[in-house]
């Protein structure tokens, strides 16, 4: 990465086991499977709510001493 891009990021991943990752360098994801019972509108609302309150800023924080180094590898979530 040559420059942080968190502010304009629009990338999310859903893993094969139904977890939404709101950052390409996330330390964890959100289980979307419970929302599936409510249908497509419920899933869309859940994703929108999770995206709206995300606080992922790895590319902005990665050079700081207390930035967590452990994250989910992109190849495990389809990146």
C-alpha positions as CSV (number, residue, x, y, z in Angstrom):
1,X,0.0,0.0,0.0
2,X,1.4,3.3,-1.0
3,X,-1.2,5.4,0.9
4,X,-4.1,4.7,3.3
5,X,-7.4,4.3,1.7
6,X,-9.8,3.5,4.6
7,X,-11.9,6.6,4.2
8,X,-12.9,5.8,0.6
9,X,-13.0,2.0,1.0
10,X,-16.0,0.2,-0.3
11,X,-14.7,-3.4,0.0
12,X,-16.2,-6.1,2.1
13,X,-15.9,-9.8,1.9
14,X,-18.2,-12.6,2.8
15,X,-16.5,-15.9,3.6
16,X,-17.9,-19.3,2.5
17,X,-19.1,-19.9,6.1
18,X,-21.2,-16.7,6.1
19,X,-19.0,-14.2,7.9
20,X,-18.9,-10.6,6.7
21,X,-15.5,-8.9,6.9
22,X,-15.6,-5.1,6.7
23,X,-11.9,-4.7,6.2
24,X,-9.4,-6.6,4.0
25,X,-7.2,-6.7,7.1
26,X,-10.0,-7.5,9.7
27,X,-9.2,-9.4,12.8
28,X,-12.7,-10.9,12.8
29,X,-15.9,-11.0,11.0
30,X,-19.7,-10.9,11.6
31,X,-21.9,-13.9,11.3
32,X,-24.6,-13.2,8.7
33,X,-26.3,-16.6,8.9
34,X,-28.9,-15.6,11.5
35,X,-30.1,-12.8,9.2
36,X,-30.7,-15.3,6.4
37,X,-33.9,-16.5,8.0
38,X,-35.4,-13.0,7.5
39,X,-34.8,-13.0,3.8
40,X,-32.8,-10.7,1.5
41,X,-34.1,-7.5,3.0
42,X,-32.9,-8.6,6.5
43,X,-29.5,-9.5,5.2
44,X,-29.2,-6.2,3.3
45,X,-30.2,-4.3,6.4
46,X,-27.7,-6.2,8.6
47,X,-24.9,-5.6,6.1
48,X,-25.8,-1.9,5.9
49,X,-25.9,-1.6,9.7
50,X,-22.5,-3.3,10.1
51,X,-21.0,-1.2,7.4
52,X,-22.3,2.0,8.8
53,X,-20.7,1.4,12.2
54,X,-17.5,-0.1,11.1
55,X,-14.3,1.3,12.6
56,X,-11.8,-0.5,10.5
57,X,-8.8,1.7,9.7
58,X,-5.9,-0.8,9.3
59,X,-4.2,1.0,6.5
60,X,-4.2,4.3,8.4
61,X,-3.0,2.7,11.6
62,X,-0.6,0.0,10.4
63,X,2.6,2.0,11.1
64,X,1.7,2.8,14.7
65,X,3.3,0.8,17.6
66,X,0.0,-0.5,19.1
67,X,-1.6,-1.6,15.8
68,X,-2.6,-5.2,16.1
69,X,-0.5,-7.3,13.7
70,X,-2.8,-10.3,13.6
71,X,-5.5,-10.3,11.0
72,X,-7.4,-12.7,8.8
73,X,-5.5,-13.5,5.7
74,X,-7.3,-12.4,2.5
75,X,-7.0,-15.8,0.9
76,X,-9.1,-17.3,3.7
77,X,-12.0,-14.9,2.9
78,X,-11.8,-14.8,-0.8
79,X,-9.5,-11.8,-1.3
